[in-house]
């Protein structure tokens, strides 16, 4: 990971994808400087799309109040947009029948995990989840690495995709991911092929569940707290900010916008 100052942002940059928890937020809340950074990027004409493992219900107020084009929630499964004219709109990668079937199966797996793995508890935002489940490991409780690994194994043995963020272990049925969600939302909103223009986007993240994005985006940046996962990253970001969390995101925004002034 090279310092952010070594990165020359492309002059034809069209947009920014960013994780939310511990990338935009600091101690669970977005800071004024990170919120201003989003506004500055939008004012410069860039597309801005947070993409998160957080649930639909948790994400709804943010897409309605933050200066963003959309929020992609539940690791790529759901896209949220908001405008005064159309109000809140939800788009899904899975059809309604599939979502209903998967939801029932996931609740069974969730109950099994809580019953069989000591200390494993569903995340406090679980009521807002529609297409995945989440076990808290660092937000309101702390799970040792052995328990985190056990949760991941249980999800995978049930046929689920499992990822570990900075706060949760997420599991779902389906092939979607942050990367497929990014490709999908670019098609949905702008009718374009993300892979054809991926060198004109940047991705910003902080955790192991951002690796698929770090691997595929030529312009990938980690906020400084990514260092806590350094030994677990097969695909680290190419660059790293000097500061952690929201302060690091604000530094990224200033770096992107400096040559555009």
C-alpha positions, -999 to +999 in steps of 0.1 A: +000+000+000+015+032-012+007+066+004-022+085-010+002+113-021+017+089-047-017+084-065-024+105-095-062+106-098-073+103-135-084+137-149-114+120-164-126+104-131-164+100-132-172+086-098-164+073-063-176+041-046-171+040-009-177+017+020-196+033+050-187+018+084-152+029+095-146+045+061-171+073+061-180+069+097-160+075+129-172+057+160-205+049+143-214+083+129-205+103+099-184+133+107-190+168+094-158+167+074-167+134+058-202+147+050-187+178+034-163+156+014-193+138-001-209+172-010-177+185-025-173+154-047-209+157-059-205+195-065-175+186-087-198+166-109-187+131-097-210+102-091-210+092-054-222+058-043-217+043-008-218+005-010-222-014+023-230-046+041-255-026+063-292-034+058-318-017+037-337-003+067-305+012+082-295+027+049-328+044+040-323+077+060-288+081+047-298+080+010-324+106+018-301+130+036-266+125+023-254+141-010-251+108-029-266+093-061-275+060-044-267+036-015-261+000-024-269-021+007-266-056+020-234-063+000-247-055-034-282-070-031-303-038-029-300-003-045-316+027-029-322+060-045-341+091-034-354+122-051-381+147-041-400+139-073-400+101-069-393+096-032-375+066-019-370+038-045-356+003-038-342-020-065-333-056-059-309-080-077-331-110-066-368-114-075-394-113-047-400-151-047-362-158-043-360-132-015-389-147+004-375-183+001-339-172+011-351-151+040-367-181+057-336-203+051-314-175+065-334-172+097-328-209+103-291-205+099-290-175+121-308-193+149-284-222+146-253-200+148-266-182+179-274-216+195-242-234+187-214-208+188-207-192+222-210-154+222-224-152+187-253-128+185-272-113+156-264-076+148-286-050+164-296-038+129-310-072+120-346-060+119-338-039+088-322-068+068-340-083+038-315-104+019-287-113+044-280-120+080-253-105+102-235-115+134-219-087+155-182-092+162-170-057+170-199-031+170-216-038+204-199-070+213-165-087+207-159-121+193-125-138+192-110-148+159-118-184+166-155-176+170-155-154+139-140-183+119-166-206+133-194-183+122-180-181+087-176-219+084-212-224+096-225-200+070-204-215+042-215-251+052-251-239+048-243-229+013-241-191+020-216-165+009-198-151+040-178-120+045-162-102+075-165-064+077-149-042+104-180-049+126-201-078+113-200-112+098-225-112+069-240-142+051-264-146+022-276-169-004-267-157-039-238-147-061-240-110-055-212-090-039-201-054-036-185-057-071-216-072-088-237-045-069-214-018-083-217-031-118-255-034-115-261+001-101-240+017-128-262-001-154-294+008-135-287+045-130-266+054-160-270+026-185-233+021-187-208-008-183-187-003-152-160-027-164-156-006-196-148+025-176-135+011-143-102+031-147-124+062-143-137+052-108-121+050-074-131+027-045-125+035-009-127+010+019-113-003+052-118-040+057-114-076+044-148-075+028-136-048+005-110-070-011-131-079-042-132-041-049-096-035-041-087-063-065-108-051-094-105-013-092-072+000-106-078+031-084-084+016-049-077+034-016-079+023+020-084+046+049-055+042+074-074+019+097-072-008+070-038-015+087-056-035+114-064-061+087-031-059+068-021-095+076-055-108+064-055-090+030-048-111-001-058-080-021-049-048-003-058-014-017-032+002-039-030+034-018-037+044+018-047+077+034-027+093+062-057+094+086-083+069+097-120+066+090-139+098+081-108+120+083-091+097+058-121+098+034-120+136+036-083+135+026-091+113-003-118+138-015-093+167-013-067+147-032-092+138-059-104+174-063-071+192-060-061+187-097-096+196-108-095+231-094 
